[in-house]
């Protein structure tokens, strides 16, 4: 089989996708375990490679996320392993990491709530190897990916399988410099109108209560005592949640609240600083 014939076949299968040519090339690279530069000039490929590529393209055409098909996705320059049961890292979330790195110090004690795949913890650990990060995740499926993705940062990151909405979990921590969190924040209405691809991702990582604000409300209240005075809490938000989350932080005694936009100019991150010494 000629490689260009395979590309043409994949492009045809994926023609309804916006970036069908890009996705076709990603699938070929995944199956051949070669970069595009390496396989592009091959005259022939095996029948097995052809069959595997076609099978993956058909699954993608049926809506399965490309990231699940190839089992990993890059986040902040780090390959993050993903699969069924864990939220796929989004480029928008890199804004949260940018903000965290600007606000903290090299030896900070940081907690990553609703850690999921561990992409946020991994990105911070890579850039702050002398910090101490605790990544907390409830889902047993997500934990398996979390452990794989944070293995290279085992000297910096500790993993805890626990419920971030449980007050007893928060009480285990004191004098934390920073809390980062990309919580489930879709509303009940959002969940009923999910894109086909997103329906493959775990609802546990998406649904944030009827109004989408459940985790912001409870985390801001439960975890504020875990922060040292002047410590920061950093949330990712949905693009329409800016004012609601700013209000939630203010109501819980946080000061210097602010919203930061992502590279697409959408409201993406809300921050607040603890003003009270609790311990």
Order of alpha helices (4+ residues) and beta strands (2+ residues): alpha-alpha-alpha-alpha-alpha-beta-beta-alpha-beta-alpha-beta-alpha-beta-alpha-beta-alpha-alpha-beta-alpha-beta-beta
